[in-house]
Amino acid sequence: MLRYWGEKQDKGSNMHKRPISFFKRHPFLTFLAMFVAALFFGLSSYNLFFLIHQNLSLITQHGVMALMDGAFAQLLQLVANGFIALLSYVLFKIGEKILVEHFAK
């Protein structure tokens, strides 16, 4: 069922608030989760744009032959690394917001 702004939430929709309330109670674990997220962000985004550019230039230069040799699979892996980097960044920013609110009290 579609929910609009201002409507009351179901009791089951509080599921996403449990991890946030856990991290609000444990700032040290929030900091550790931020560290892991920053580490994953760094590892998954290191040199990512250069590799995607080189992969696309290989595909444009050699066409179907490069795709048959695995360039498309490699491109999908690079895009997946980009999504992992984005998710890690979002998790880092959520942890940062939680810690700033905690220490601003």
N, C-alpha and C positions, 0 to 999 in steps of 0.2 A: 504494500500500500504506500502511496506517495505521501510524504509528510511535508507540510508547508511551514513557513516561518510563523512562530507564535503558537503552533499546536503543541499540545502536551506530548511528551515522549512516552514510549512504552517502557515497562520495567526492564525488558531485555536489552534496551538500547544503552544501558549504563555499562555494558561490557567494555567499551573502549575507554571508560574513565578509570578502570581498575589499575592499569599500568601507570597512568599518570598520577593517581593518588599514592601508589606505592613509591614512585620516585620522589614525590613531594615529601614523604615521610623519611626518606633515606637519601640525603644529599650526597653522601660519599659514593653510594652506588650510582647515583645520577652522574657524578663526575667520571666514574669508571666507564659507564655506558657512553658518555660523550667521548672519552679517550678512544674507545674501541671504534666508535662511529667515525671519528677523525682519522684513525688509522686506516680503516676500510676506504674512506674517501680518498686518502692519499694514494693508497695502493691501486685502487681501481681507476683513478683518473690520471695517474702519472703517464704523460706522453700520449694520452688518449686521442687528442685531436690530430696530432701528427700521424699516428697510426691509421686513423680513419681516412685522412687525406691521402696517404700513400696507398691504402687499399682501394679507394675509389679511383685513383689515377691508374693503378694496375688494371682495374676492370675496364676503364675507358680506353686504355691502350691496347689491351689484348682481347677484350670482349668475352665471347662464349668460352674460349679456351681457358681463360683465367677463372671463370665461374666453374668450369668443370674440374679445375685443379683445386678448388676449395676456397676461392676468394669470397664467395657468397657466405659460406659457413663462418669464415673468419670475420666478415663484416657483421654478421649476426652476433657473434661473440663480443665484438667491440661495442656494439649498441647495447648489449646486455650489461657490459661493464659500465657503460654510461648510466644506465638505469640504477645499477647498484651504487654508483657514486652519488647520484641524485638522492636516492633513499638514505644513504649515509649522511648526507648533508642535512636533510630534513630532520633526521633523528638527532643530529648534533644541535640544530637550532631549537628543537623542542626541549632538549636537556638544558640548553643555555637559558631559555625562558624560565624554566622551572627553578634553576639555581638563582637567577637574578631576582625572581619573586621571593625566594626563600631568604636570601641575604638582605633584601630590601626591608624586611620586617623589622 
